[in-house]
Amino acid sequence: MTILWDNEPGAAERYHFALGAVDLLGSAALVHRALDEDPHADLVVIGPVVNIDEASLLVESVRADRPEVGFILLRHRLDVTTLGQALRSGFREVVASDDSTSLSDAVRRSRDLTAKISGHQGGTAAPQGRIVTVFSAKGGVGKTTLSTNIATHLAMSGVRTVLIDLDLSFGDVGISMQLMPSSSVHDAVAMSGHLDAEGLSQLVTHHQASGLDIIAAPTDPSLADRVSAQIVTELLRVAAANYEYVIVDTPPSFTEHVLAACDVSSLLVLIATLDIPAVKNLRLALETLDALGSPRDSRVIVLNRADVKVGLNPDDVVQALGVPIAVSVPASNTVPASVNRGVPLVLESPKDPVSGALREIVDTHIRARFGAPVEEPQRRSLFSRRSR
C-alpha cells in the first residue's frame, strides 16, 4: 500500500499517474497509525507543502523499526540544503513535484529496494561492512596519502577492503597507486536504483601488490555533477554489503557527496596539520558535524606531520579543538617519495615510523574499535599475485 501525506486539495488525483491508488492522510500522527495498522505498507510519499522538519522526524522515528518502508519526498523546488537534510533523515529519494516520470521511477526503485530488504530479513542477513570516511576541511594535509595507506594496510591484513575516491573532480587515488582505472564512480550512474554486487565489480580496479580494490574518481572533472548524492549512498551501501571495510577518500569541503558519506559512515577519520588554517577548518568541521547530529564517539582525530617545528605544537591543537588527538603521524621525506613512486608507504617501507603510525590508526582505532582481532599483515611482494 502507498501512503500519501499531503494537505493540498486534489493531491491524490495529481499524483495518480505515478502512485496509483493511495491512502491520503493529513498528518504525521495519522501516517504513524496507518503504518502500525498495516504491516504490509511499503511506501510513504510526502507532499511538497509538508514541513521538512516534521517529515524528517517521521522518517527518523519509523526507519529503525521498519527499514523496509520507503520514504519519498516531493518538493516544488529542489535545493542542496533540502536534499542533504532528507538524505540524513532517511528519505530514499527527493523528487520534483511536477515530474511524474521521475516520481514513477523513484517509486519503482524504492519498491525494488524494499523487496531486497524484506528478502534479507526473511533469511540470514549477510554481515555488513564498516564504512570509514577520511575527511579534512583543508587541502594539502595528506588526506589521500592516509586513505590509501589505511586501506592498503587493511587489505594486506587479509581484510576484504575497497577504497572509494569521492573527490569526484580532482581525485588522486588512482594515480597515487600507479593504477590506470578503466571505470570510475561515474559509471555507477547508469546503474542507479539497481546497483548490485555484479555491477559493483565492474567499477573496481584491483591493486595487485596489496590485494586492495579501488573505485576511482572520474578522469573528467565535468562528470562530477552527474553523480548525485543518492548514487553515492547507494554505492556505499552496496560496497558495505560486499566488503568488510569501505574506506572513503573525500574532497576538502562538505559537498553533498561528503554529507551522504558521513551519514552512512561507521567512523570518521578527521585530519589536521600544525598550521592555523588547518586547525581552524577542522574546528569548523567538528562544529558542522555536531550540528548535523553526527555522533562524537564515531570520530578519530589524526594530526599529520605532528613533529614539524612551525610555532604550533600538538597541545595547541588540542586546546583549540577541545578534543584529544588519537594518533600523531610524524613528518618524513619518505612519504612524498612513496607518493611519487605510486607505492603506499606501508607496503614499500613497513618499518618506517610513519608506517607505524598509520598501522596504529587501523589496528587501534578502526579494527579494534569494531571488535576485530588484529594480526600481523600478510606481507606481499610487489610482484605477488592475489588468488581469487
C-alpha positions in Angstrom: 0.0 0.0 0.0 1.1 3.6 -0.7 0.5 6.3 1.8 0.4 9.9 0.6 0.8 12.6 3.3 -0.3 15.8 1.6 -2.6 18.6 2.6 -3.1 20.2 -0.8 -6.6 19.8 -2.5 -6.7 17.2 -5.3 -3.3 15.7 -4.3 -4.4 12.1 -4.8 -5.6 12.8 -8.4 -2.5 14.9 -9.1 -0.1 12.0 -8.4 -2.3 9.2 -9.6 -0.3 8.6 -12.7 2.8 7.8 -10.7 1.3 6.4 -7.5 -2.0 4.8 -8.4 -4.5 4.4 -5.5 -3.2 5.9 -2.3 -4.3 6.3 1.3 -4.3 10.1 1.6 -3.5 11.3 5.1 -3.0 14.8 6.6 -0.6 14.5 9.5 2.5 12.6 10.8 0.3 11.0 13.6 -2.1 9.6 11.0 0.8 8.2 9.0 2.2 6.6 12.1 -1.1 5.0 12.9 -1.6 3.7 9.3 1.9 2.1 9.4 1.2 0.5 12.8 -2.1 -0.9 11.5 -0.8 -2.2 8.2 2.5 -4.3 8.4 2.5 -4.6 4.6 2.7 -0.8 3.9 5.9 -0.3 2.0 5.9 3.3 0.7 5.2 6.8 2.1 5.2 9.7 -0.3 5.3 13.1 1.4 3.9 16.1 -0.4 5.7 19.4 -1.3 4.0 21.6 1.2 4.6 19.4 4.2 7.2 20.9 6.6 10.6 19.3 6.0 11.4 19.1 9.7 8.1 17.3 10.5 8.7 15.0 7.6 12.2 14.2 8.7 11.1 13.4 12.3 8.6 11.0 10.9 11.2 9.2 8.8 13.7 9.0 11.6 11.1 7.6 14.0 10.0 4.9 11.6 13.1 3.7 9.9 14.7 1.9 12.9 11.7 -0.4 13.3 10.5 -0.6 9.7 13.6 -0.3 7.5 11.7 -1.8 4.6 9.4 1.2 4.3 10.5 3.6 1.7 10.0 7.4 2.0 10.0 9.7 -1.0 9.9 13.5 -0.5 8.2 15.8 -3.1 9.3 19.4 -3.3 8.3 22.3 -5.6 11.9 23.3 -5.8 15.0 21.1 -5.3 18.0 22.5 -3.4 21.1 21.1 -1.8 20.0 22.0 1.7 16.7 20.1 1.4 18.5 17.2 -0.3 21.1 16.9 2.5 18.5 17.0 5.3 16.3 14.5 3.5 19.2 12.0 3.0 20.4 12.4 6.6 16.9 11.7 7.8 16.5 8.5 5.7 14.5 9.5 2.7 15.3 7.3 -0.2 14.7 10.0 -2.9 13.7 13.6 -3.3 11.7 14.4 -6.5 10.3 17.5 -8.1 6.5 17.5 -7.5 5.8 18.3 -11.2 7.9 15.4 -12.6 5.6 12.4 -12.8 8.1 10.3 -14.8 10.8 10.8 -12.2 8.3 10.0 -9.4 7.3 6.8 -11.1 10.9 5.8 -11.4 11.6 6.6 -7.8 8.6 4.5 -6.7 9.9 1.6 -8.7 13.4 1.9 -7.3 12.0 2.1 -3.7 9.9 -1.0 -4.1 12.8 -2.9 -5.6 14.9 -1.9 -2.6 12.1 -2.9 -0.2 11.9 -6.3 -1.8 15.6 -6.8 -1.3 15.5 -5.7 2.3 12.4 -7.9 3.0 14.2 -10.8 1.5 17.3 -10.3 3.7 15.1 -10.1 6.7 13.5 -13.4 5.9 16.8 -15.3 5.9 20.2 -14.9 7.4 21.5 -11.4 6.9 24.9 -11.0 5.4 27.4 -9.2 7.7 27.6 -5.5 7.0 30.9 -4.0 6.4 32.2 -0.8 8.0 32.3 2.5 6.1 35.2 4.7 7.2 35.3 8.2 5.7 38.6 10.2 5.8 38.0 13.9 5.7 39.7 17.3 6.1 38.2 20.7 5.6 41.6 21.9 4.2 43.5 20.6 1.2 47.2 19.6 1.4 47.1 17.9 4.7 47.9 14.4 3.4 44.3 13.0 3.3 44.7 10.9 0.2 48.0 9.5 1.4 46.4 8.5 4.7 43.4 7.0 2.9 45.5 4.9 0.5 47.8 3.7 3.3 45.0 2.9 5.7 43.1 0.9 3.0 46.3 -0.8 1.9 47.2 -2.0 5.4 43.7 -3.4 5.9 43.9 -5.3 2.6 47.4 -6.6 3.5 46.0 -7.8 6.8 43.7 -10.2 4.8 40.6 -8.0 5.3 38.5 -7.6 2.2 38.7 -3.8 1.6 37.7 -1.3 -1.1 38.9 2.3 -1.3 36.4 4.8 -3.0 37.6 8.1 -4.2 34.8 10.7 -3.7 36.9 13.7 -4.7 35.0 13.5 -7.9 36.6 16.5 -9.6 40.2 16.1 -8.7 40.7 12.7 -7.1 44.2 11.2 -7.0 43.7 7.7 -5.6 44.3 6.0 -8.9 47.5 7.9 -9.8 48.7 7.6 -6.1 48.7 3.8 -6.5 50.1 3.8 -10.0 46.8 2.5 -11.5 45.0 3.3 -14.7 41.4 2.6 -13.9 39.1 1.9 -16.8 36.0 2.7 -14.8 35.0 5.2 -12.0 32.3 6.3 -9.6 30.6 7.9 -12.5 29.9 4.5 -14.1 27.5 3.8 -11.2 25.2 6.5 -12.6 23.9 4.1 -15.2 23.1 1.5 -12.5 21.3 3.9 -10.2 18.5 2.1 -8.3 19.7 -1.4 -9.2 23.3 -1.5 -8.3 24.3 -4.9 -7.0 27.4 -7.0 -6.4 27.9 -7.7 -10.1 27.6 -4.1 -11.0 29.9 -3.1 -8.2 32.6 -5.5 -9.6 32.5 -3.6 -12.9 33.5 -0.4 -11.1 36.5 -1.9 -9.3 40.2 -1.7 -10.2 42.4 -4.2 -8.4 45.8 -3.3 -6.8 47.7 -6.5 -7.3 50.5 -5.9 -4.8 48.3 -5.3 -1.8 45.1 -7.0 -2.6 43.2 -3.7 -2.3 40.3 -2.9 -4.6 39.7 0.8 -5.5 36.8 2.7 -7.2 38.4 5.7 -8.8 37.1 9.3 -9.3 36.2 10.3 -12.9 39.1 11.4 -15.0 36.9 14.2 -16.4 36.0 16.7 -13.7 32.9 17.7 -15.6 31.4 14.3 -14.8 31.3 15.1 -11.1 28.0 17.0 -11.4 26.3 13.9 -12.9 26.9 11.9 -9.7 24.1 12.5 -7.3 24.2 12.1 -3.5 21.6 9.3 -3.8 24.0 7.4 -6.1 26.8 7.8 -3.6 24.6 6.5 -0.8 23.6 3.5 -2.9 27.2 2.8 -3.9 28.5 2.9 -0.3 25.7 0.7 1.0 26.3 -1.9 -1.8 30.0 -1.8 -1.2 29.5 -2.3 2.6 27.4 -5.4 1.8 30.3 -6.9 -0.2 33.4 -5.8 1.7 34.5 -5.9 5.3 35.8 -2.3 5.1 34.9 0.6 2.8 37.4 3.5 3.0 36.2 6.7 1.5 38.6 9.5 0.4 36.9 12.9 0.1 37.4 16.4 -1.2 38.3 19.2 1.3 34.7 20.5 1.7 31.2 19.4 2.8 29.8 18.6 -0.7 26.5 16.8 -1.0 28.6 13.6 -1.7 30.6 14.1 1.5 27.4 14.6 3.5 26.0 11.4 2.1 29.1 9.5 3.0 29.2 10.9 6.5 25.6 9.9 7.0 26.2 6.2 6.4 29.7 6.0 7.9 30.6 4.0 11.0 33.7 6.1 11.6 35.1 9.5 10.5 38.9 10.0 10.4 39.5 13.7 10.6 42.9 15.2 9.8 44.7 18.3 10.8 48.3 19.6 10.5 50.3 22.1 12.6 49.1 25.3 10.8 46.4 27.7 11.9 44.1 27.4 8.8 44.0 23.6 9.1 43.2 23.7 12.8 40.6 26.4 12.2 38.9 24.5 9.4 38.9 21.3 11.5 37.2 23.1 14.3 34.6 24.4 11.9 34.2 20.9 10.5 33.6 19.5 14.1 31.0 22.1 14.7 29.3 21.3 11.4 29.2 17.6 12.3 27.8 18.4 15.7 25.0 20.5 14.0 24.3 17.6 11.6 23.9 15.2 14.5 27.0 13.2 13.8 27.9 11.2 17.0 31.1 12.5 18.6 32.3 9.0 19.6 32.4 8.0 15.9 35.3 10.4 15.2 39.1 9.9 15.3 41.4 12.9 15.1 44.7 12.4 13.4 47.5 15.1 13.5 49.6 14.7 10.4 53.3 15.9 10.3 53.0 16.3 14.0 56.7 16.9 14.8 57.5 19.8 12.4 58.7 22.9 14.1 56.4 25.7 12.9 55.4 27.6 16.0 52.5 25.3 16.9 52.6 22.1 18.9 50.1 19.3 19.4 49.0 20.7 22.8 48.0 23.9 21.0 45.8 21.9 18.6 44.1 20.0 21.4 43.4 23.3 23.2 41.9 24.8 20.0 39.8 21.8 19.1 38.7 20.8 22.6 39.1 17.1 21.6 42.1 14.8 22.0 44.4 13.7 19.2 44.1 9.9 18.7 47.2 9.5 16.6 50.2 11.8 15.7 51.8 10.9 12.4 55.4 12.2 12.1 56.8 14.1 9.1 59.1 12.2 6.8 60.6 12.7 3.3 59.8 9.0 2.6 56.1 10.0 2.3 56.3 12.2 -0.8 58.9 9.9 -2.3 56.5 6.9 -1.9 53.6 9.0 -3.4 55.8 9.9 -6.4 56.6 6.2 -6.9 52.9 5.3 -6.6 53.6 2.7 -3.9 51.9 3.0 -0.5 54.4 3.5 2.3 53.0 0.7 4.5 53.8 -1.6 1.6 57.1 -0.2 0.5 58.6 0.7 3.9 56.7 -1.1 6.7 59.4 -0.3 9.3 59.2 3.5 8.7 57.9 5.4 11.7 55.1 6.9 9.5 54.1 3.4 8.6 53.9 2.5 12.2 51.6 5.5 13.0 49.4 4.6 10.0 49.1 1.0 11.2 48.1 2.3 14.7 45.2 4.2 13.1 44.0 0.9 11.5 44.7 -1.6 14.3 43.8 0.5 17.3 41.2 3.0 16.1 39.5 1.1 13.3 39.7 -2.7 13.6 39.9 -2.9 17.4 37.0 -0.4 17.7 34.8 -2.8 15.8 35.9 -5.9 17.7 38.1 -7.4 15.0 41.2 -9.4 16.1 44.3 -7.7 14.9 47.0 -9.9 13.4 50.3 -9.1 11.6 49.7 -8.3 8.0 50.5 -10.9 5.3 53.4 -9.3 3.6 53.2 -9.2 -0.1 55.9 -8.9 -2.7 55.4 -6.0 -5.1 55.2 -8.7 -7.8 52.9 -11.2 -6.0 49.6 -12.1 -7.4 46.4 -12.4 -5.5 44.4 -15.6 -5.8 40.7 -15.1 -6.0 
